């Protein structure tokens, strides 16, 4: 359930922005808000990077490569503080951080139209199953609608069946499947 003002970014300078957070009331045990993440949130955001590989990866992907690549992308996004590539963060009423999403503007290959892409979504282990991912995706969708986007996209490893089920319950559907064939088993792609 969404309460409060419609969320929105207000850019007051290249590195300064404010997010009018939506407030989500998810039953008697959890109320949270979604806000723009800043550099003070960097340790939390980078600390969740191992969760992005915790569900099992294809055999040709090394967990360390995935985690470090995500950490580099997230650090760049927070350092840039770009309104076109925001990192949004969910926190509870006490200010405890619960999860985050990194949003990017992308151009659709088939139509050439811009849209919002959820590049990274991670929820703290202690907050799993409490609606945090849904709240972040709802906030991402609101952000996409404010940009007039025709759709929103995200990627997920095929082995991440729990996340795939959540995305499908929220109306996302598979579009293309990327196949990988390692040519040298000793060198991962």
Long-range contacts (C-beta under 8 A, 24 or more apart in sequence): 1-25, 1-26, 2-138, 6-142, 7-34, 7-139, 7-142, 7-143, 8-146, 9-36, 9-83, 9-86, 9-143, 11-83, 14-81, 15-81, 16-81, 17-81, 17-83, 17-86, 19-86, 19-88, 21-139, 22-135, 22-138, 22-139, 22-142, 24-90, 24-131, 24-135, 24-138, 26-130, 26-131, 26-135, 29-130, 30-92, 30-130, 30-131, 31-92, 31-93, 32-90, 32-91, 32-92, 32-93, 32-98, 32-131, 32-132, 32-135, 33-90, 33-91, 33-93, 34-88, 34-89, 34-90, 34-135, 34-136, 34-139, 35-88, 35-89, 35-91, 36-86, 36-87, 36-88, 36-89, 37-78, 37-86, 37-87, 37-88, 37-89, 37-100, 38-78, 38-81, 39-78, 39-79, 39-81, 41-78, 41-87, 41-89, 41-97, 41-100, 42-74, 42-75, 42-78, 44-89, 44-97, 44-100, 45-74, 45-78, 45-87, 45-89, 45-100, 45-122, 46-71, 46-74, 46-75, 48-99, 48-100, 48-122, 48-123, 48-124, 49-74, 49-122, 51-122, 51-123, 51-124, 51-125, 52-120, 52-122, 55-157, 55-159, 55-160, 55-161, 55-162, 55-163, 56-157, 56-159, 56-160, 57-157, 57-159, 58-157, 58-158, 58-159, 58-180, 60-180, 60-182, 60-185, 60-188, 60-189, 61-188, 61-189, 62-188, 65-188, 70-120, 73-102, 73-119, 73-120, 74-102, 74-120, 77-102, 86-143, 88-136, 88-139, 88-140, 88-143, 90-123, 90-127, 90-132, 90-135, 90-136, 90-139, 97-124, 98-123, 98-124, 98-127, 98-130, 98-132, 99-123, 99-124, 99-127, 99-132, 99-133, 99-136, 100-136, 101-136, 101-137, 101-139, 101-140, 103-140, 103-143, 103-144, 105-147, 106-153, 108-151, 111-150, 113-149, 113-150, 114-147, 114-149, 115-144, 115-149, 115-150, 115-151, 115-152, 115-153, 116-140, 116-143, 116-144, 116-147, 116-149, 116-152, 116-153, 117-152, 117-153, 117-154, 118-152, 118-153, 118-154, 119-154, 121-154, 121-163, 133-163, 133-166, 134-166, 134-170, 137-167, 137-170
